[in-house]
Amino acid sequence: MADGPGGDPPYDRVGRDCHRHPMRWDDGAPQAGFTSGHPWLPAIDVSGGGVAQEERDGDSVLPYIAT
């Protein structure tokens, strides 16, 4: 996943917010499948989609990692 925009104002005083966005598990789920609650930072769009979408893509790196 690429870095996101972070928080404005930042939640993390050290400046790591742009690296800490929630993992996209499923693009079709609320909050991208990360939580049923409200995450501290928003889920960001990622190239190729979330984990569920990458699992179905035979050209994705994810199927190679899982084997």
N, CA, C, O and CB atoms as a CASP TS submission, in Angstrom:
PFRMAT TS
TARGET T0000
AUTHOR 0000-0000-0000
METHOD Language model
MODEL 1
PARENT N/A
ATOM      1  N   MET     1       0.830  -1.176   0.000  1.00  0.00           N
ATOM      2  CA  MET     1       0.000   0.000   0.000  1.00  0.00           C
ATOM      3  C   MET     1       0.877   1.243   0.000  1.00  0.00           C
ATOM      4  O   MET     1       1.925   1.299   0.644  1.00  0.00           O
ATOM      5  CB  MET     1      -0.946  -0.004   1.203  1.00  0.00           C
ATOM      6  N   ALA     2       0.419   2.210  -0.729  1.00  0.00           N
ATOM      7  CA  ALA     2       1.127   3.495  -0.749  1.00  0.00           C
ATOM      8  C   ALA     2       0.800   4.282   0.516  1.00  0.00           C
ATOM      9  O   ALA     2      -0.173   3.983   1.208  1.00  0.00           O
ATOM     10  CB  ALA     2       0.749   4.317  -2.013  1.00  0.00           C
ATOM     11  N   ASP     3       1.606   5.274   0.809  1.00  0.00           N
ATOM     12  CA  ASP     3       1.330   6.140   1.951  1.00  0.00           C
ATOM     13  C   ASP     3       0.076   6.963   1.682  1.00  0.00           C
ATOM     14  O   ASP     3      -0.251   7.264   0.534  1.00  0.00           O
ATOM     15  CB  ASP     3       2.535   7.065   2.244  1.00  0.00           C
ATOM     16  N   GLY     4      -0.609   7.318   2.740  1.00  0.00           N
ATOM     17  CA  GLY     4      -1.790   8.152   2.627  1.00  0.00           C
ATOM     18  C   GLY     4      -1.488   9.584   3.017  1.00  0.00           C
ATOM     19  O   GLY     4      -0.334   9.950   3.238  1.00  0.00           O
ATOM     20  N   PRO     5      -2.531  10.389   3.100  1.00  0.00           N
ATOM     21  CA  PRO     5      -2.319  11.800   3.407  1.00  0.00           C
ATOM     22  C   PRO     5      -2.010  12.098   4.861  1.00  0.00           C
ATOM     23  O   PRO     5      -1.580  13.205   5.186  1.00  0.00           O
ATOM     24  CB  PRO     5      -3.507  12.566   3.012  1.00  0.00           C
ATOM     25  N   GLY     6      -2.222  11.127   5.746  1.00  0.00           N
ATOM     26  CA  GLY     6      -2.004  11.404   7.160  1.00  0.00           C
ATOM     27  C   GLY     6      -3.210  12.093   7.768  1.00  0.00           C
ATOM     28  O   GLY     6      -4.271  12.130   7.144  1.00  0.00           O
ATOM     29  N   GLY     7      -3.082  12.623   8.935  1.00  0.00           N
ATOM     30  CA  GLY     7      -4.166  13.331   9.613  1.00  0.00           C
ATOM     31  C   GLY     7      -3.906  14.822   9.626  1.00  0.00           C
ATOM     32  O   GLY     7      -2.757  15.264   9.638  1.00  0.00           O
ATOM     33  N   ASP     8      -4.964  15.580   9.622  1.00  0.00           N
ATOM     34  CA  ASP     8      -4.806  17.028   9.673  1.00  0.00           C
ATOM     35  C   ASP     8      -5.795  17.582  10.687  1.00  0.00           C
ATOM     36  O   ASP     8      -6.978  17.680  10.363  1.00  0.00           O
ATOM     37  CB  ASP     8      -5.022  17.673   8.269  1.00  0.00           C
ATOM     38  N   PRO     9      -5.390  17.941  11.867  1.00  0.00           N
ATOM     39  CA  PRO     9      -4.015  17.932  12.359  1.00  0.00           C
ATOM     40  C   PRO     9      -3.524  16.498  12.594  1.00  0.00           C
ATOM     41  O   PRO     9      -4.344  15.591  12.741  1.00  0.00           O
ATOM     42  CB  PRO     9      -3.910  18.751  13.659  1.00  0.00           C
ATOM     43  N   PRO    10      -2.208  16.275  12.632  1.00  0.00           N
ATOM     44  CA  PRO    10      -1.670  14.925  12.815  1.00  0.00           C
ATOM     45  C   PRO    10      -2.111  14.314  14.145  1.00  0.00           C
ATOM     46  O   PRO    10      -2.168  14.997  15.167  1.00  0.00           O
ATOM     47  CB  PRO    10      -0.145  14.952  12.739  1.00  0.00           C
ATOM     48  N   TYR    11      -2.420  13.023  14.113  1.00  0.00           N
ATOM     49  CA  TYR    11      -2.741  12.302  15.342  1.00  0.00           C
ATOM     50  C   TYR    11      -1.458  11.883  16.048  1.00  0.00           C
ATOM     51  O   TYR    11      -1.417  11.771  17.273  1.00  0.00           O
ATOM     52  CB  TYR    11      -3.621  11.067  15.040  1.00  0.00           C
ATOM     53  N   ASP    12      -0.416  11.654  15.262  1.00  0.00           N
ATOM     54  CA  ASP    12       0.849  11.166  15.779  1.00  0.00           C
ATOM     55  C   ASP    12       1.874  12.298  15.767  1.00  0.00           C
ATOM     56  O   ASP    12       2.209  12.818  14.703  1.00  0.00           O
ATOM     57  CB  ASP    12       1.352   9.959  14.954  1.00  0.00           C
ATOM     58  N   ARG    13       2.362  12.674  16.917  1.00  0.00           N
ATOM     59  CA  ARG    13       3.299  13.798  17.011  1.00  0.00           C
ATOM     60  C   ARG    13       4.632  13.533  16.314  1.00  0.00           C
ATOM     61  O   ARG    13       5.380  14.472  16.043  1.00  0.00           O
ATOM     62  CB  ARG    13       3.551  14.128  18.458  1.00  0.00           C
ATOM     63  N   VAL    14       4.941  12.267  16.020  1.00  0.00           N
ATOM     64  CA  VAL    14       6.205  11.928  15.388  1.00  0.00           C
ATOM     65  C   VAL    14       6.103  12.032  13.865  1.00  0.00           C
ATOM     66  O   VAL    14       7.120  11.988  13.172  1.00  0.00           O
ATOM     67  CB  VAL    14       6.640  10.521  15.795  1.00  0.00           C
ATOM     68  N   GLY    15       4.880  12.170  13.343  1.00  0.00           N
ATOM     69  CA  GLY    15       4.703  12.348  11.915  1.00  0.00           C
ATOM     70  C   GLY    15       4.567  11.075  11.104  1.00  0.00           C
ATOM     71  O   GLY    15       4.846  11.077   9.905  1.00  0.00           O
ATOM     72  N   ARG    16       4.142   9.982  11.734  1.00  0.00           N
ATOM     73  CA  ARG    16       4.017   8.709  11.022  1.00  0.00           C
ATOM     74  C   ARG    16       2.629   8.468  10.439  1.00  0.00           C
ATOM     75  O   ARG    16       2.401   7.417   9.839  1.00  0.00           O
ATOM     76  CB  ARG    16       4.364   7.583  11.945  1.00  0.00           C
ATOM     77  N   ASP    17       1.696   9.403  10.593  1.00  0.00           N
ATOM     78  CA  ASP    17       0.318   9.180  10.143  1.00  0.00           C
ATOM     79  C   ASP    17       0.221   8.746   8.680  1.00  0.00           C
ATOM     80  O   ASP    17      -0.589   7.882   8.345  1.00  0.00           O
ATOM     81  CB  ASP    17      -0.488  10.438  10.341  1.00  0.00           C
ATOM     82  N   CYS    18       1.023   9.324   7.825  1.00  0.00           N
ATOM     83  CA  CYS    18       0.902   8.974   6.403  1.00  0.00           C
ATOM     84  C   CYS    18       1.231   7.501   6.151  1.00  0.00           C
ATOM     85  O   CYS    18       0.840   6.964   5.114  1.00  0.00           O
ATOM     86  CB  CYS    18       1.824   9.862   5.560  1.00  0.00           C
ATOM     87  N   HIS    19       1.930   6.839   7.059  1.00  0.00           N
ATOM     88  CA  HIS    19       2.299   5.430   6.911  1.00  0.00           C
ATOM     89  C   HIS    19       1.342   4.496   7.654  1.00  0.00           C
ATOM     90  O   HIS    19       1.506   3.279   7.575  1.00  0.00           O
ATOM     91  CB  HIS    19       3.717   5.212   7.413  1.00  0.00           C
ATOM     92  N   ARG    20       0.358   5.020   8.366  1.00  0.00           N
ATOM     93  CA  ARG    20      -0.418   4.212   9.304  1.00  0.00           C
ATOM     94  C   ARG    20      -1.880   4.049   8.942  1.00  0.00           C
ATOM     95  O   ARG    20      -2.683   3.743   9.823  1.00  0.00           O
ATOM     96  CB  ARG    20      -0.327   4.802  10.646  1.00  0.00           C
ATOM     97  N   HIS    21      -2.259   4.236   7.707  1.00  0.00           N
ATOM     98  CA  HIS    21      -3.665   4.082   7.327  1.00  0.00           C
ATOM     99  C   HIS    21      -4.098   2.637   7.443  1.00  0.00           C
ATOM    100  O   HIS    21      -3.274   1.734   7.294  1.00  0.00           O
ATOM    101  CB  HIS    21      -3.900   4.586   5.902  1.00  0.00           C
ATOM    102  N   PRO    22      -5.388   2.394   7.710  1.00  0.00           N
ATOM    103  CA  PRO    22      -5.877   1.027   7.895  1.00  0.00           C
ATOM    104  C   PRO    22      -5.640   0.143   6.671  1.00  0.00           C
ATOM    105  O   PRO    22      -5.719   0.601   5.532  1.00  0.00           O
ATOM    106  CB  PRO    22      -7.352   1.051   8.221  1.00  0.00           C
ATOM    107  N   MET    23      -5.351  -1.121   6.927  1.00  0.00           N
ATOM    108  CA  MET    23      -5.170  -2.114   5.869  1.00  0.00           C
ATOM    109  C   MET    23      -6.487  -2.306   5.135  1.00  0.00           C
ATOM    110  O   MET    23      -7.534  -2.434   5.770  1.00  0.00           O
ATOM    111  CB  MET    23      -4.661  -3.463   6.447  1.00  0.00           C
ATOM    112  N   ARG    24      -6.449  -2.329   3.811  1.00  0.00           N
ATOM    113  CA  ARG    24      -7.650  -2.574   2.995  1.00  0.00           C
ATOM    114  C   ARG    24      -7.814  -4.081   2.843  1.00  0.00           C
ATOM    115  O   ARG    24      -7.099  -4.711   2.065  1.00  0.00           O
ATOM    116  CB  ARG    24      -7.548  -1.871   1.583  1.00  0.00           C
ATOM    117  N   TRP    25      -8.755  -4.659   3.585  1.00  0.00           N
ATOM    118  CA  TRP    25      -9.001  -6.099   3.482  1.00  0.00           C
ATOM    119  C   TRP    25      -9.987  -6.403   2.362  1.00  0.00           C
ATOM    120  O   TRP    25      -9.798  -7.361   1.613  1.00  0.00           O
ATOM    121  CB  TRP    25      -9.529  -6.651   4.814  1.00  0.00           C
ATOM    122  N   ASP    26     -11.035  -5.600   2.242  1.00  0.00           N
ATOM    123  CA  ASP    26     -12.060  -5.860   1.221  1.00  0.00           C
ATOM    124  C   ASP    26     -12.659  -4.529   0.786  1.00  0.00           C
ATOM    125  O   ASP    26     -13.277  -3.828   1.586  1.00  0.00           O
ATOM    126  CB  ASP    26     -13.177  -6.824   1.762  1.00  0.00           C
ATOM    127  N   ASP    27     -12.473  -4.185  -0.485  1.00  0.00           N
ATOM    128  CA  ASP    27     -12.957  -2.897  -0.988  1.00  0.00           C
ATOM    129  C   ASP    27     -14.472  -2.765  -0.913  1.00  0.00           C
ATOM    130  O   ASP    27     -14.993  -1.650  -0.877  1.00  0.00           O
ATOM    131  CB  ASP    27     -12.508  -2.703  -2.415  1.00  0.00           C
ATOM    132  N   GLY    28     -15.191  -3.898  -0.889  1.00  0.00           N
ATOM    133  CA  GLY    28     -16.650  -3.844  -0.854  1.00  0.00           C
ATOM    134  C   GLY    28     -17.238  -3.720   0.544  1.00  0.00           C
ATOM    135  O   GLY    28     -18.451  -3.566   0.690  1.00  0.00           O
ATOM    136  N   ALA    29     -16.402  -3.784   1.570  1.00  0.00           N
ATOM    137  CA  ALA    29     -16.881  -3.738   2.953  1.00  0.00           C
ATOM    138  C   ALA    29     -16.752  -2.321   3.520  1.00  0.00           C
ATOM    139  O   ALA    29     -15.898  -1.546   3.089  1.00  0.00           O
ATOM    140  CB  ALA    29     -16.096  -4.741   3.833  1.00  0.00           C
ATOM    141  N   PRO    30     -17.616  -1.991   4.496  1.00  0.00           N
ATOM    142  CA  PRO    30     -17.461  -0.686   5.163  1.00  0.00           C
ATOM    143  C   PRO    30     -16.067  -0.570   5.789  1.00  0.00           C
ATOM    144  O   PRO    30     -15.540  -1.549   6.318  1.00  0.00           O
ATOM    145  CB  PRO    30     -18.559  -0.492   6.253  1.00  0.00           C
ATOM    146  N   GLN    31     -15.490   0.593   5.730  1.00  0.00           N
ATOM    147  CA  GLN    31     -14.137   0.865   6.242  1.00  0.00           C
ATOM    148  C   GLN    31     -13.113  -0.112   5.648  1.00  0.00           C
ATOM    149  O   GLN    31     -12.094  -0.413   6.268  1.00  0.00           O
ATOM    150  CB  GLN    31     -14.119   0.774   7.788  1.00  0.00           C
ATOM    151  N   ALA    32     -13.406  -0.603   4.429  1.00  0.00           N
ATOM    152  CA  ALA    32     -12.516  -1.524   3.695  1.00  0.00           C
ATOM    153  C   ALA    32     -12.253  -2.819   4.458  1.00  0.00           C
ATOM    154  O   ALA    32     -11.229  -3.469   4.246  1.00  0.00           O
ATOM    155  CB  ALA    32     -11.190  -0.840   3.396  1.00  0.00           C
ATOM    156  N   GLY    33     -13.181  -3.197   5.350  1.00  0.00           N
ATOM    157  CA  GLY    33     -13.044  -4.437   6.105  1.00  0.00           C
ATOM    158  C   GLY    33     -12.079  -4.352   7.268  1.00  0.00           C
ATOM    159  O   GLY    33     -11.809  -5.366   7.911  1.00  0.00           O
ATOM    160  N   PHE    34     -11.553  -3.181   7.557  1.00  0.00           N
ATOM    161  CA  PHE    34     -10.581  -3.020   8.635  1.00  0.00           C
ATOM    162  C   PHE    34     -11.235  -3.097  10.007  1.00  0.00           C
ATOM    163  O   PHE    34     -10.681  -3.698  10.928  1.00  0.00           O
ATOM    164  CB  PHE    34      -9.852  -1.698   8.487  1.00  0.00           C
ATOM    165  N   THR    35     -12.410  -2.492  10.148  1.00  0.00           N
ATOM    166  CA  THR    35     -13.094  -2.444  11.440  1.00  0.00           C
ATOM    167  C   THR    35     -14.576  -2.172  11.221  1.00  0.00           C
ATOM    168  O   THR    35     -14.973  -1.620  10.195  1.00  0.00           O
ATOM    169  CB  THR    35     -12.471  -1.361  12.358  1.00  0.00           C
ATOM    170  N   SER    36     -15.377  -2.562  12.184  1.00  0.00           N
ATOM    171  CA  SER    36     -16.794  -2.196  12.135  1.00  0.00           C
ATOM    172  C   SER    36     -17.008  -0.850  12.820  1.00  0.00           C
ATOM    173  O   SER    36     -18.101  -0.285  12.768  1.00  0.00           O
ATOM    174  CB  SER    36     -17.668  -3.287  12.802  1.00  0.00           C
ATOM    175  N   GLY    37     -15.965  -0.345  13.457  1.00  0.00           N
ATOM    176  CA  GLY    37     -16.014   0.956  14.124  1.00  0.00           C
ATOM    177  C   GLY    37     -15.527   2.056  13.213  1.00  0.00           C
ATOM    178  O   GLY    37     -15.620   1.958  11.989  1.00  0.00           O
ATOM    179  N   HIS    38     -15.009   3.098  13.817  1.00  0.00           N
ATOM    180  CA  HIS    38     -14.502   4.248  13.072  1.00  0.00           C
ATOM    181  C   HIS    38     -12.987   4.328  13.271  1.00  0.00           C
ATOM    182  O   HIS    38     -12.534   4.624  14.376  1.00  0.00           O
ATOM    183  CB  HIS    38     -15.200   5.576  13.533  1.00  0.00           C
ATOM    184  N   PRO    39     -12.184   4.066  12.212  1.00  0.00           N
ATOM    185  CA  PRO    39     -10.731   4.099  12.393  1.00  0.00           C
ATOM    186  C   PRO    39     -10.217   5.516  12.637  1.00  0.00           C
ATOM    187  O   PRO    39     -10.873   6.492  12.271  1.00  0.00           O
ATOM    188  CB  PRO    39     -10.039   3.504  11.175  1.00  0.00           C
ATOM    189  N   TRP    40      -9.056   5.622  13.248  1.00  0.00           N
ATOM    190  CA  TRP    40      -8.473   6.930  13.560  1.00  0.00           C
ATOM    191  C   TRP    40      -8.048   7.673  12.306  1.00  0.00           C
ATOM    192  O   TRP    40      -8.032   8.904  12.293  1.00  0.00           O
ATOM    193  CB  TRP    40      -7.280   6.768  14.486  1.00  0.00           C
ATOM    194  N   LEU    41      -7.700   6.936  11.241  1.00  0.00           N
ATOM    195  CA  LEU    41      -7.368   7.518   9.945  1.00  0.00           C
ATOM    196  C   LEU    41      -8.228   6.820   8.895  1.00  0.00           C
ATOM    197  O   LEU    41      -8.590   5.660   9.090  1.00  0.00           O
ATOM    198  CB  LEU    41      -5.831   7.374   9.619  1.00  0.00           C
ATOM    199  N   PRO    42      -8.563   7.473   7.807  1.00  0.00           N
ATOM    200  CA  PRO    42      -9.425   6.840   6.804  1.00  0.00           C
ATOM    201  C   PRO    42      -8.683   5.772   6.008  1.00  0.00           C
ATOM    202  O   PRO    42      -7.467   5.842   5.831  1.00  0.00           O
ATOM    203  CB  PRO    42      -9.985   7.893   5.853  1.00  0.00           C
ATOM    204  N   ALA    43      -9.439   4.778   5.530  1.00  0.00           N
ATOM    205  CA  ALA    43      -8.868   3.814   4.588  1.00  0.00           C
ATOM    206  C   ALA    43      -8.648   4.550   3.266  1.00  0.00           C
ATOM    207  O   ALA    43      -9.503   5.321   2.832  1.00  0.00           O
ATOM    208  CB  ALA    43      -9.810   2.549   4.398  1.00  0.00           C
ATOM    209  N   ILE    44      -7.521   4.315   2.640  1.00  0.00           N
ATOM    210  CA  ILE    44      -7.209   5.007   1.387  1.00  0.00           C
ATOM    211  C   ILE    44      -7.370   4.042   0.214  1.00  0.00           C
ATOM    212  O   ILE    44      -7.254   2.828   0.383  1.00  0.00           O
ATOM    213  CB  ILE    44      -5.768   5.591   1.420  1.00  0.00           C
ATOM    214  N   ASP    45      -7.634   4.575  -0.957  1.00  0.00           N
ATOM    215  CA  ASP    45      -7.699   3.756  -2.166  1.00  0.00           C
ATOM    216  C   ASP    45      -6.304   3.259  -2.505  1.00  0.00           C
ATOM    217  O   ASP    45      -5.320   3.983  -2.351  1.00  0.00           O
ATOM    218  CB  ASP    45      -8.303   4.554  -3.353  1.00  0.00           C
ATOM    219  N   VAL    46      -6.229   2.016  -2.968  1.00  0.00           N
ATOM    220  CA  VAL    46      -4.933   1.459  -3.345  1.00  0.00           C
ATOM    221  C   VAL    46      -5.013   0.863  -4.744  1.00  0.00           C
ATOM    222  O   VAL    46      -6.049   0.335  -5.145  1.00  0.00           O
ATOM    223  CB  VAL    46      -4.477   0.390  -2.326  1.00  0.00           C
ATOM    224  N   SER    47      -3.940   0.950  -5.461  1.00  0.00           N
ATOM    225  CA  SER    47      -3.857   0.373  -6.794  1.00  0.00           C
ATOM    226  C   SER    47      -4.006  -1.145  -6.687  1.00  0.00           C
ATOM    227  O   SER    47      -3.317  -1.774  -5.884  1.00  0.00           O
ATOM    228  CB  SER    47      -2.514   0.756  -7.486  1.00  0.00           C
ATOM    229  N   GLY    48      -4.888  -1.735  -7.477  1.00  0.00           N
ATOM    230  CA  GLY    48      -5.095  -3.179  -7.442  1.00  0.00           C
ATOM    231  C   GLY    48      -6.156  -3.628  -6.469  1.00  0.00           C
ATOM    232  O   GLY    48      -6.578  -4.784  -6.513  1.00  0.00           O
ATOM    233  N   GLY    49      -6.601  -2.748  -5.591  1.00  0.00           N
ATOM    234  CA  GLY    49      -7.647  -3.090  -4.634  1.00  0.00           C
ATOM    235  C   GLY    49      -7.100  -3.670  -3.347  1.00  0.00           C
ATOM    236  O   GLY    49      -5.890  -3.790  -3.151  1.00  0.00           O
ATOM    237  N   GLY    50      -8.034  -4.025  -2.474  1.00  0.00           N
ATOM    238  CA  GLY    50      -7.672  -4.588  -1.179  1.00  0.00           C
ATOM    239  C   GLY    50      -7.257  -6.041  -1.286  1.00  0.00           C
ATOM    240  O   GLY    50      -7.150  -6.586  -2.385  1.00  0.00           O
ATOM    241  N   VAL    51      -7.020  -6.674  -0.133  1.00  0.00           N
ATOM    242  CA  VAL    51      -6.555  -8.058  -0.085  1.00  0.00           C
ATOM    243  C   VAL    51      -7.525  -8.995  -0.807  1.00  0.00           C
ATOM    244  O   VAL    51      -7.082  -9.837  -1.588  1.00  0.00           O
ATOM    245  CB  VAL    51      -6.375  -8.506   1.368  1.00  0.00           C
ATOM    246  N   ALA    52      -8.823  -8.875  -0.571  1.00  0.00           N
ATOM    247  CA  ALA    52      -9.799  -9.757  -1.215  1.00  0.00           C
ATOM    248  C   ALA    52      -9.736  -9.634  -2.735  1.00  0.00           C
ATOM    249  O   ALA    52      -9.868 -10.636  -3.437  1.00  0.00           O
ATOM    250  CB  ALA    52     -11.215  -9.437  -0.721  1.00  0.00           C
ATOM    251  N   GLN    53      -9.541  -8.442  -3.247  1.00  0.00           N
ATOM    252  CA  GLN    53      -9.454  -8.234  -4.679  1.00  0.00           C
ATOM    253  C   GLN    53      -8.122  -8.776  -5.224  1.00  0.00           C
ATOM    254  O   GLN    53      -8.090  -9.356  -6.309  1.00  0.00           O
ATOM    255  CB  GLN    53      -9.606  -6.739  -5.010  1.00  0.00           C
ATOM    256  N   GLU    54      -7.050  -8.594  -4.494  1.00  0.00           N
ATOM    257  CA  GLU    54      -5.741  -9.085  -4.922  1.00  0.00           C
ATOM    258  C   GLU    54      -5.707 -10.618  -4.964  1.00  0.00           C
ATOM    259  O   GLU    54      -5.042 -11.201  -5.821  1.00  0.00           O
ATOM    260  CB  GLU    54      -4.647  -8.559  -3.983  1.00  0.00           C
ATOM    261  N   GLU    55      -6.429 -11.274  -4.030  1.00  0.00           N
ATOM    262  CA  GLU    55      -6.467 -12.743  -4.025  1.00  0.00           C
ATOM    263  C   GLU    55      -7.058 -13.301  -5.312  1.00  0.00           C
ATOM    264  O   GLU    55      -6.670 -14.382  -5.756  1.00  0.00           O
ATOM    265  CB  GLU    55      -7.273 -13.245  -2.833  1.00  0.00           C
ATOM    266  N   ARG    56      -7.992 -12.572  -5.913  1.00  0.00           N
ATOM    267  CA  ARG    56      -8.648 -13.031  -7.141  1.00  0.00           C
ATOM    268  C   ARG    56      -7.862 -12.667  -8.401  1.00  0.00           C
ATOM    269  O   ARG    56      -8.201 -13.122  -9.493  1.00  0.00           O
ATOM    270  CB  ARG    56     -10.043 -12.445  -7.229  1.00  0.00           C
ATOM    271  N   ASP    57      -6.843 -11.872  -8.262  1.00  0.00           N
ATOM    272  CA  ASP    57      -6.056 -11.419  -9.407  1.00  0.00           C
ATOM    273  C   ASP    57      -4.838 -12.327  -9.571  1.00  0.00           C
ATOM    274  O   ASP    57      -3.910 -12.275  -8.764  1.00  0.00           O
ATOM    275  CB  ASP    57      -5.617  -9.934  -9.230  1.00  0.00           C
ATOM    276  N   GLY    58      -4.840 -13.156 -10.612  1.00  0.00           N
ATOM    277  CA  GLY    58      -3.743 -14.082 -10.842  1.00  0.00           C
ATOM    278  C   GLY    58      -2.412 -13.416 -11.103  1.00  0.00           C
ATOM    279  O   GLY    58      -1.367 -14.049 -10.951  1.00  0.00           O
ATOM    280  N   ASP    59      -2.425 -12.151 -11.492  1.00  0.00           N
ATOM    281  CA  ASP    59      -1.186 -11.417 -11.747  1.00  0.00           C
ATOM    282  C   ASP    59      -0.696 -10.643 -10.526  1.00  0.00           C
ATOM    283  O   ASP    59       0.342  -9.984 -10.586  1.00  0.00           O
ATOM    284  CB  ASP    59      -1.383 -10.465 -12.900  1.00  0.00           C
ATOM    285  N   SER    60      -1.428 -10.719  -9.433  1.00  0.00           N
ATOM    286  CA  SER    60      -1.046 -10.011  -8.214  1.00  0.00           C
ATOM    287  C   SER    60       0.118 -10.724  -7.531  1.00  0.00           C
ATOM    288  O   SER    60       0.332 -11.917  -7.750  1.00  0.00           O
ATOM    289  CB  SER    60      -2.248  -9.900  -7.251  1.00  0.00           C
ATOM    290  N   VAL    61       0.853 -10.015  -6.725  1.00  0.00           N
ATOM    291  CA  VAL    61       1.924 -10.613  -5.940  1.00  0.00           C
ATOM    292  C   VAL    61       1.347 -11.487  -4.820  1.00  0.00           C
ATOM    293  O   VAL    61       1.994 -12.445  -4.396  1.00  0.00           O
ATOM    294  CB  VAL    61       2.834  -9.518  -5.354  1.00  0.00           C
ATOM    295  N   LEU    62       0.164 -11.176  -4.344  1.00  0.00           N
ATOM    296  CA  LEU    62      -0.426 -11.873  -3.194  1.00  0.00           C
ATOM    297  C   LEU    62      -0.517 -13.388  -3.384  1.00  0.00           C
ATOM    298  O   LEU    62      -0.150 -14.112  -2.459  1.00  0.00           O
ATOM    299  CB  LEU    62      -1.804 -11.324  -2.922  1.00  0.00           C
ATOM    300  N   PRO    63      -0.989 -13.923  -4.539  1.00  0.00           N
ATOM    301  CA  PRO    63      -1.037 -15.392  -4.677  1.00  0.00           C
ATOM    302  C   PRO    63       0.335 -16.066  -4.539  1.00  0.00           C
ATOM    303  O   PRO    63       0.419 -17.206  -4.083  1.00  0.00           O
ATOM    304  CB  PRO    63      -1.633 -15.756  -6.024  1.00  0.00           C
ATOM    305  N   TYR    64       1.397 -15.376  -4.926  1.00  0.00           N
ATOM    306  CA  TYR    64       2.735 -15.947  -4.793  1.00  0.00           C
ATOM    307  C   TYR    64       3.176 -15.998  -3.335  1.00  0.00           C
ATOM    308  O   TYR    64       3.903 -16.909  -2.938  1.00  0.00           O
ATOM    309  CB  TYR    64       3.737 -15.142  -5.612  1.00  0.00           C
ATOM    310  N   ILE    65       2.746 -15.033  -2.544  1.00  0.00           N
ATOM    311  CA  ILE    65       3.105 -14.994  -1.129  1.00  0.00           C
ATOM    312  C   ILE    65       2.378 -16.090  -0.372  1.00  0.00           C
ATOM    313  O   ILE    65       2.944 -16.681   0.547  1.00  0.00           O
ATOM    314  CB  ILE    65       2.780 -13.621  -0.522  1.00  0.00           C
ATOM    315  N   ALA    66       1.133 -16.374  -0.741  1.00  0.00           N
ATOM    316  CA  ALA    66       0.307 -17.337  -0.004  1.00  0.00           C
ATOM    317  C   ALA    66       0.700 -18.784  -0.275  1.00  0.00           C
ATOM    318  O   ALA    66       0.275 -19.675   0.461  1.00  0.00           O
ATOM    319  CB  ALA    66      -1.147 -17.140  -0.356  1.00  0.00           C
ATOM    320  N   THR    67       1.499 -19.045  -1.308  1.00  0.00           N
ATOM    321  CA  THR    67       1.859 -20.437  -1.623  1.00  0.00           C
ATOM    322  C   THR    67       3.191 -20.810  -1.066  1.00  0.00           C
ATOM    323  O   THR    67       3.638 -21.944  -1.242  1.00  0.00           O
ATOM    324  CB  THR    67       1.863 -20.665  -3.105  1.00  0.00           C
TER
END
